[in-house]
Amino acid sequence: MPIKLNLLAEAQAQEEMRRKDPVKFATFVGALAVVISLVWFSASFATLKMTENKLNDVKAKIATHTNDFALVVLNRNKIADCQKRQDELDKLNEARQLQGPLLDALQQIYVPNVAIIRTRLDQTFSFKEGVQTKAGRTPASAIEKTVLTIDAKDFSANPGDQINRFKDSFTKSAYFKTVLETNGVRLAGSPSAAQTGIDGKLFVQFTLECRYPEKTR
């Protein structure tokens, strides 16, 4: 019977032992796990970057729309402010043309031996800038102050006696009671010293101030 010799038996046995070596197997499994982890991490990182890019695009679009909206609100406030100023200018123009009731009321003021020399109506405006707040910009405004100045002279028998009566006639006038502020008629300064007119009569000159309520426009 022939005898078979396997000259590679020892090498094959060593190779079989290497394949069955648990340390090498564990090392292989660990390396495979690391590779899988790296692949997963790379995929997750790529997904994260794509998501961040999309988020940045959305934020950019939101910022663009926000800026557009803020510009629209600003322009709308400017238009409203300009319209308000135009309306107030129209009212002011109308008021300056409608001084008839005032002149008519002055004609009805009569106190014996008192004559009006001149009248002056002063209107002053103090401007107030608008203020920027979180809710938007408040419109600018102006405070209107109106004062009617009346220069008159008292040539009664005892010059000066009729001044208070003349002053009281304004507080009793139906027109001035409705348009002037409370206690809005006062004597400005002291009456002048007695003077002699061209007719030879003595008189004193005095000035009344009639104040209108302040208006915010």
C-alpha positions in Angstrom: 0.0 0.0 0.0 1.5 3.4 -1.0 2.3 5.9 1.6 1.2 9.6 1.0 3.3 12.3 2.4 2.0 15.9 2.6 5.0 18.1 2.7 2.8 21.3 3.3 1.0 19.8 6.2 3.0 21.8 8.7 2.5 25.1 6.8 -1.2 24.4 6.4 -1.5 23.6 10.1 0.1 26.9 11.0 -2.2 28.8 8.6 -5.2 27.1 10.1 -4.0 28.1 13.6 -3.6 31.7 12.4 -7.1 31.7 11.0 -8.5 30.5 14.3 -6.5 32.9 16.4 -9.1 34.9 18.4 -6.8 37.9 18.8 -6.5 38.4 15.1 -10.3 37.9 14.7 -11.0 40.5 17.4 -8.5 42.9 15.7 -10.3 42.4 12.4 -13.7 43.0 13.9 -12.4 46.1 15.6 -11.0 47.5 12.4 -14.2 46.7 10.6 -16.1 48.6 13.3 -13.8 51.6 13.0 -14.3 51.6 9.3 -18.1 51.5 9.6 -18.0 54.2 12.3 -15.9 56.4 10.0 -18.3 55.9 7.1 -21.3 56.7 9.3 -19.6 59.8 10.7 -18.7 61.0 7.2 -22.3 60.5 6.1 -23.6 62.2 9.2 -21.2 65.1 8.8 -22.1 65.5 5.1 -25.8 65.5 6.1 -25.2 68.1 8.8 -23.4 70.4 6.4 -26.2 70.1 3.9 -28.7 70.9 6.6 -26.7 73.9 7.8 -26.5 75.2 4.2 -30.2 74.9 3.8 -30.7 76.6 7.2 -28.4 79.5 6.2 -30.3 79.9 2.9 -33.6 80.1 4.8 -32.2 82.6 7.3 -30.9 84.7 4.4 -34.3 84.7 2.8 -36.0 85.6 6.1 -33.5 88.4 6.7 -34.2 89.7 3.2 -38.0 89.7 3.7 -37.5 91.3 7.2 -35.4 94.1 5.7 -38.0 94.6 3.0 -40.8 94.7 5.5 -38.9 97.2 7.7 -38.3 99.4 4.6 -42.0 99.3 3.8 -43.0 100.2 7.4 -40.5 103.1 7.4 -41.7 104.4 4.1 -45.3 104.1 5.2 -44.5 106.1 8.4 -42.8 108.8 6.3 -45.8 109.0 4.0 -48.1 109.2 7.0 -45.9 111.9 8.6 -45.8 114.0 5.4 -49.6 113.6 5.0 -50.1 114.8 8.6 -47.9 117.8 8.0 -49.7 118.6 4.8 -53.1 118.4 6.6 -51.8 120.6 9.4 -50.5 123.2 6.9 -53.8 123.2 5.2 -55.6 123.8 8.5 -53.1 126.6 9.3 -53.7 128.2 6.0 -57.5 128.0 6.5 -57.2 129.4 10.0 -55.2 132.4 8.8 -57.9 133.1 6.2 -60.7 132.7 8.7 -60.0 135.4 11.2 -63.4 137.0 10.5 -65.0 135.6 13.7 -62.2 137.2 15.7 -62.5 140.6 14.1 -66.3 140.4 14.5 -65.9 139.6 18.2 -63.5 142.5 18.7 -66.1 144.9 17.1 -68.6 143.8 19.7 -66.3 144.6 22.6 -67.3 148.1 23.8 -66.5 149.9 26.9 -67.1 153.7 27.1 -64.0 155.9 26.8 -61.7 153.0 25.8 -60.4 152.7 22.3 -58.4 149.8 20.7 -55.2 151.2 19.1 -53.9 148.0 17.5 -54.2 144.2 17.6 -51.6 141.6 16.9 -52.1 137.8 16.6 -48.9 135.8 17.2 -48.6 132.1 16.4 -45.4 130.3 17.4 -44.4 126.7 16.8 -41.9 124.6 18.8 -40.8 121.6 16.8 -40.3 118.2 18.3 -38.4 115.5 16.4 -39.8 112.0 16.0 -38.3 109.2 18.2 -37.2 105.8 17.0 -38.6 103.0 19.2 -38.7 99.2 18.8 -42.3 99.5 17.6 -41.3 102.1 14.9 -40.6 105.8 14.6 -43.1 108.1 16.2 -44.0 111.1 14.0 -42.7 114.5 14.5 -44.9 117.1 16.1 -45.2 120.8 16.8 -46.7 122.7 19.7 -48.7 125.8 18.5 -48.9 128.7 20.8 -51.3 131.6 19.9 -51.4 135.0 21.7 -53.7 137.9 20.8 -52.2 141.2 21.9 -54.4 144.3 22.2 -53.1 147.8 22.7 -55.7 150.2 23.9 -56.1 153.5 25.7 -58.4 154.7 28.4 -59.4 158.3 28.2 -62.1 158.3 30.8 -62.5 161.1 33.4 -60.1 159.3 35.6 -57.7 157.5 33.1 -57.2 153.9 34.1 -60.5 153.3 35.8 -61.9 151.5 32.8 -59.0 149.0 32.3 -60.5 146.2 34.4 -63.9 146.7 32.9 -62.4 146.4 29.4 -60.5 143.3 30.5 -63.7 141.7 32.0 -65.6 142.3 28.7 -63.4 139.7 27.1 -64.2 137.1 29.7 -67.9 137.8 29.2 -67.7 137.6 25.3 -69.3 134.4 24.0 -66.6 134.1 21.3 -63.6 134.6 23.6 -65.0 132.3 26.3 -65.0 129.4 23.8 -61.6 130.0 22.2 -59.4 131.3 25.0 -57.9 129.2 27.8 -59.2 129.6 31.3 -58.0 132.9 32.8 -56.4 133.6 29.5 -56.9 137.3 29.5 -54.3 139.3 31.5 -52.9 142.8 31.7 -49.4 142.8 30.2 -47.2 145.1 32.3 -48.4 148.3 33.9 -50.4 151.0 32.2 -48.4 154.0 30.9 -48.3 157.3 32.7 -51.1 159.7 31.9 -50.6 161.4 28.5 -52.3 164.3 26.7 -53.9 163.4 23.4 -54.2 165.7 20.4 -57.7 166.5 21.6 -56.4 167.8 24.9 -57.8 164.8 26.9 -55.7 162.8 29.3 -55.3 159.1 28.6 -53.3 156.0 29.7 -52.2 153.3 27.3 -52.3 149.6 28.3 -51.9 146.2 26.7 -54.0 143.0 27.1 -52.8 139.5 26.3 -55.4 136.9 25.3 -53.9 133.4 25.3 -55.3 130.5 23.3 -54.9 126.9 24.5 -51.7 125.2 23.2 -52.3 122.7 20.4 -50.1 119.8 19.4 -50.0 119.2 15.7 
